[in-house]
């Protein structure tokens, strides 16, 4: 993997098993928007960037970013240090369904997102559709967050800190149209302030297993099993986490014959069949059912 900096952009070559559409449109993140030329612009860790990928040359271009940002943020954020080619071979050998799902979403990578942002984003995601989730999150950032900067005439904002959100009133949050989720966010922010942000950060450590991380996450107000699994998978590298939403219930029923209401059965099946890569398998299945088979 070779990164070279130019006057207006950074180019990173030899990136394989990678597609921006697959990565940013598989339900794991909400602060990226697709541009007319196929690139994506978004904000993560307070950094604003536009990414464009050329599959033929296996080159990723980053506009508005320097090599120092790539080294300190984007390399890990995009999980570029992991060999997804090997993971795809392992999963594709499991059965024909997974083989087809892997082929269809072959460019998916699990993002390593900021833990606090992922926690509040997936609390907001409950019983919500993706366009509305994005609106709610951006509104929350614009209403209570701080300005990160401007890019091509648009202002981008960081999400509010736990301290700011914990002190927010219902009137403060009303413009964000969060509904019943607003009280969950305030309560969870209050707990983070009381225990310290480090109490959340440590859950991503290698010494913390997936089960321990899930148990800790379930203690936050508004976090149920599905949300906890999403947070563990998308920000804590707990790749055995297997989030189950309505779409995963459909694919597990239609493709594996498990009753749609038997979520324990789905969890056990995923653990036995996909093991340490259950979360990555879930993303291939989710992308497959929501794009190819709907």
C-alpha positions as CSV (number, residue, x, y, z in Angstrom):
1,X,0.0,0.0,0.0
2,X,1.6,3.2,-1.2
3,X,0.4,6.7,-0.2
4,X,1.5,9.7,-2.2
5,X,0.6,13.3,-1.5
6,X,-0.2,15.8,-4.3
7,X,-1.2,19.5,-4.2
8,X,-4.9,18.9,-3.9
9,X,-5.3,15.3,-2.9
10,X,-3.7,12.1,-1.5
11,X,-3.5,8.9,-3.5
12,X,-3.2,5.5,-1.9
13,X,-2.5,2.6,-4.3
14,X,-2.8,-1.2,-4.0
15,X,-6.1,-1.2,-2.0
16,X,-8.1,-4.4,-2.7
17,X,-11.4,-5.8,-1.4
18,X,-12.7,-2.3,-1.3
19,X,-15.8,-0.4,-2.6
20,X,-17.1,2.9,-1.3
21,X,-20.7,2.1,-2.2
22,X,-20.5,-1.2,-0.2
23,X,-18.8,0.4,2.8
24,X,-20.9,3.5,3.2
25,X,-24.3,1.9,2.2
26,X,-24.4,-1.2,4.4
27,X,-26.0,0.4,7.4
28,X,-22.9,0.9,9.6
29,X,-22.4,4.7,9.3
30,X,-24.6,7.8,8.8
31,X,-22.4,10.8,8.2
32,X,-21.3,10.2,4.5
33,X,-23.1,11.4,1.4
34,X,-22.5,10.2,-2.2
35,X,-21.6,12.8,-4.8
36,X,-22.5,12.8,-8.4
37,X,-19.1,11.5,-9.5
38,X,-19.4,8.5,-7.2
39,X,-17.2,9.9,-4.5
40,X,-18.3,10.3,-0.9
41,X,-17.9,13.2,1.4
42,X,-18.1,12.9,5.2
43,X,-16.7,13.6,8.6
44,X,-15.2,11.3,11.1
45,X,-13.0,12.0,14.2
46,X,-13.5,15.7,13.4
47,X,-11.9,15.3,9.9
48,X,-13.7,16.3,6.7
49,X,-12.7,14.4,3.6
50,X,-13.9,13.3,0.1
51,X,-13.0,9.8,-0.9
52,X,-13.0,8.4,-4.5
53,X,-12.0,4.9,-5.4
54,X,-10.9,3.5,-8.8
55,X,-11.4,-0.2,-8.8
56,X,-9.4,-0.8,-12.0
57,X,-6.2,0.9,-10.7
58,X,-7.0,-0.1,-7.0
59,X,-6.4,3.5,-6.1
60,X,-8.1,5.5,-3.3
61,X,-8.0,9.3,-3.6
62,X,-8.6,11.5,-0.6
63,X,-9.4,15.2,-1.1
64,X,-9.1,17.6,1.8
65,X,-6.7,15.2,3.6
66,X,-3.0,14.9,4.1
67,X,-0.8,11.9,4.6
68,X,-0.7,12.6,8.3
69,X,-4.5,12.3,8.5
70,X,-4.4,9.1,6.5
71,X,-1.8,7.6,8.8
72,X,-3.5,8.7,12.1
73,X,-7.2,8.4,11.1
74,X,-8.2,7.0,7.8
75,X,-5.9,3.9,7.7
76,X,-7.5,2.4,10.8
77,X,-11.0,3.9,10.2
78,X,-11.2,2.0,6.8
79,X,-9.6,-1.1,8.4
80,X,-7.0,-1.2,5.7
81,X,-4.6,-3.3,7.8
82,X,-6.9,-6.3,7.6
83,X,-6.9,-8.9,4.8
84,X,-10.5,-9.1,3.7
85,X,-9.5,-11.4,0.9
86,X,-8.7,-14.2,3.3
87,X,-11.9,-13.5,5.4
88,X,-14.0,-13.7,2.2
89,X,-12.5,-17.0,1.3
90,X,-13.3,-18.4,4.7
91,X,-16.9,-17.2,4.7
92,X,-17.6,-18.0,1.0
93,X,-16.7,-21.6,1.7
94,X,-19.4,-21.9,4.4
95,X,-22.3,-22.3,2.0
96,X,-23.8,-21.0,-1.3
97,X,-25.8,-18.2,0.3
98,X,-22.7,-16.7,1.9
99,X,-20.7,-17.2,-1.3
100,X,-23.3,-15.1,-3.2
101,X,-23.5,-12.5,-0.4
102,X,-19.7,-12.1,-0.3
103,X,-19.5,-11.8,-4.1
104,X,-22.3,-9.2,-4.1
105,X,-20.8,-7.0,-1.3
106,X,-17.2,-7.9,-2.0
107,X,-16.0,-4.4,-1.2
108,X,-17.4,-4.1,2.4
109,X,-15.0,-3.3,5.2
110,X,-16.0,-2.8,8.8
111,X,-15.3,0.8,9.8
112,X,-13.5,1.5,13.1
113,X,-15.7,4.5,14.2
114,X,-15.5,6.8,17.1
115,X,-17.1,5.0,20.1
116,X,-19.1,7.9,21.5
117,X,-20.4,8.8,18.0
118,X,-21.4,5.2,17.3
119,X,-23.1,4.9,20.7
120,X,-25.4,7.9,20.2
121,X,-25.9,7.2,16.5
122,X,-27.2,3.7,17.0
123,X,-29.5,4.9,19.9
124,X,-30.9,7.3,17.4
125,X,-31.2,4.5,14.8
126,X,-33.8,2.5,16.8
127,X,-37.1,2.1,14.8
128,X,-35.8,4.6,12.3
129,X,-34.9,4.6,8.6
130,X,-31.5,5.6,7.3
131,X,-32.5,8.9,5.6
132,X,-34.2,10.0,8.9
133,X,-31.3,8.8,11.0
134,X,-28.9,10.9,9.0
135,X,-31.1,14.0,9.3
136,X,-31.4,13.5,13.1
137,X,-27.6,13.0,13.6
138,X,-26.7,16.0,11.4
139,X,-29.3,18.1,13.1
140,X,-27.9,17.1,16.5
141,X,-24.4,18.1,15.4
142,X,-25.5,21.4,14.0
143,X,-27.7,22.2,17.0
144,X,-25.4,21.3,19.9
145,X,-22.0,20.4,18.3
146,X,-19.1,22.5,17.3
147,X,-18.0,23.4,13.8
148,X,-15.3,21.2,12.4
149,X,-14.8,23.3,9.3
150,X,-16.1,23.9,5.8
151,X,-15.6,22.0,2.6
152,X,-16.8,23.2,-0.8
153,X,-19.0,25.8,0.8
154,X,-20.7,23.4,3.3
155,X,-20.2,23.6,7.0
156,X,-19.6,20.4,8.9
157,X,-20.1,19.9,12.6
158,X,-18.9,17.5,15.3
159,X,-21.4,15.8,17.5
160,X,-21.9,17.3,21.0
161,X,-19.6,16.0,23.7
162,X,-21.2,13.9,26.5
163,X,-20.9,16.9,28.8
164,X,-23.0,19.1,26.5
165,X,-25.5,16.5,25.7
166,X,-26.0,15.5,29.4
167,X,-27.0,19.1,30.1
168,X,-29.4,19.4,27.1
169,X,-33.1,20.0,27.8
170,X,-36.0,18.7,25.8
171,X,-36.4,22.2,24.3
172,X,-32.7,22.1,23.3
173,X,-33.2,18.8,21.5
174,X,-36.6,19.6,20.0
175,X,-35.2,20.9,16.6
176,X,-33.4,17.5,16.1
177,X,-36.8,15.6,16.0
178,X,-35.4,12.7,18.1
179,X,-38.7,11.7,19.6
180,X,-38.5,9.4,22.6
181,X,-34.8,8.8,21.8
182,X,-33.9,12.2,23.2
183,X,-34.3,11.1,26.8
184,X,-32.2,8.1,26.1
185,X,-29.4,10.2,24.7
186,X,-29.4,12.6,27.7
187,X,-29.4,9.7,30.2
188,X,-26.6,7.9,28.4
189,X,-24.5,11.1,28.2
190,X,-25.0,11.6,31.9
191,X,-23.7,8.2,32.7
192,X,-20.7,8.7,30.4
193,X,-19.9,12.0,32.2
194,X,-20.3,10.3,35.6
195,X,-18.1,7.3,34.7
196,X,-15.7,9.0,32.3
197,X,-15.4,8.6,28.5
198,X,-12.6,6.1,29.2
199,X,-15.2,3.6,30.5
200,X,-16.6,3.4,27.0
201,X,-13.2,3.6,25.2
202,X,-11.8,0.6,27.1
203,X,-14.5,-1.7,25.8
204,X,-12.6,-1.8,22.5
205,X,-9.5,-3.2,24.0
206,X,-8.2,-6.6,22.9
207,X,-8.4,-7.9,26.5
208,X,-12.2,-7.3,26.5
209,X,-14.1,-10.1,24.7
210,X,-17.3,-9.5,22.7
211,X,-19.6,-10.8,25.4
212,X,-18.1,-8.4,28.0
213,X,-18.4,-5.5,25.7
214,X,-22.1,-6.3,25.0
215,X,-22.9,-6.7,28.7
216,X,-21.4,-3.3,29.4
217,X,-23.1,-1.6,26.5
218,X,-26.5,-3.0,27.6
219,X,-26.2,-0.9,30.8
220,X,-26.6,2.3,28.8
221,X,-30.1,3.8,28.6
222,X,-31.7,3.0,25.2
223,X,-29.3,0.3,24.3
224,X,-30.8,-3.1,23.5
225,X,-29.2,-6.2,22.0
226,X,-29.3,-5.1,18.4
227,X,-27.9,-1.6,19.2
228,X,-25.2,-3.1,21.5
229,X,-24.1,-5.5,18.8
230,X,-23.9,-2.7,16.3
231,X,-21.7,-0.5,18.6
232,X,-19.4,-3.5,19.4
233,X,-19.0,-4.4,15.8
234,X,-18.7,-0.9,14.2
235,X,-16.5,0.8,16.8
236,X,-14.9,-1.9,19.0
237,X,-13.6,-4.5,16.5
238,X,-15.7,-7.2,18.1
239,X,-16.1,-9.1,14.8
240,X,-18.1,-11.9,16.4
241,X,-21.0,-9.5,17.2
242,X,-24.0,-10.4,15.1
243,X,-26.6,-7.5,15.0
244,X,-30.1,-8.8,14.2
245,X,-32.6,-6.3,12.7
246,X,-35.7,-6.8,10.5
247,X,-33.5,-7.4,7.4
248,X,-31.2,-9.9,9.1
249,X,-34.3,-11.7,10.4
250,X,-35.6,-11.9,6.8
251,X,-32.3,-13.2,5.3
252,X,-31.8,-15.8,8.1
253,X,-35.4,-17.0,7.6
254,X,-35.4,-17.0,3.7
255,X,-31.9,-18.4,3.3
256,X,-31.3,-20.5,6.4
257,X,-34.8,-21.5,7.3
258,X,-34.7,-20.1,10.8
259,X,-38.0,-18.7,12.1
260,X,-38.1,-14.9,11.9
261,X,-39.0,-14.7,15.6
262,X,-36.2,-17.0,16.8
263,X,-33.5,-14.5,17.3
264,X,-31.7,-16.7,19.8
265,X,-31.6,-19.4,17.2
266,X,-30.1,-16.9,14.7
267,X,-27.4,-15.8,17.2
268,X,-26.5,-19.4,18.0
269,X,-26.4,-20.4,14.3
270,X,-24.2,-17.4,13.5
271,X,-21.8,-18.2,16.3
272,X,-21.5,-21.8,15.3
273,X,-21.3,-21.2,11.5
274,X,-19.4,-18.0,11.2
275,X,-17.5,-17.8,14.5
276,X,-15.1,-15.0,14.9
277,X,-16.3,-13.4,11.6
278,X,-20.0,-13.3,12.5
279,X,-20.2,-9.6,12.3
280,X,-18.5,-9.4,8.9
281,X,-20.8,-12.2,7.7
282,X,-23.8,-10.2,8.9
283,X,-22.7,-7.2,6.9
284,X,-22.5,-9.3,3.7
285,X,-25.9,-10.8,4.4
286,X,-27.4,-7.4,5.2
287,X,-26.1,-5.8,2.1
288,X,-27.3,-8.7,0.0
289,X,-30.8,-8.8,1.3
290,X,-31.3,-5.0,1.2
291,X,-29.9,-4.5,-2.3
292,X,-30.1,-7.6,-4.4
293,X,-33.1,-9.5,-3.0
294,X,-35.5,-6.8,-1.9
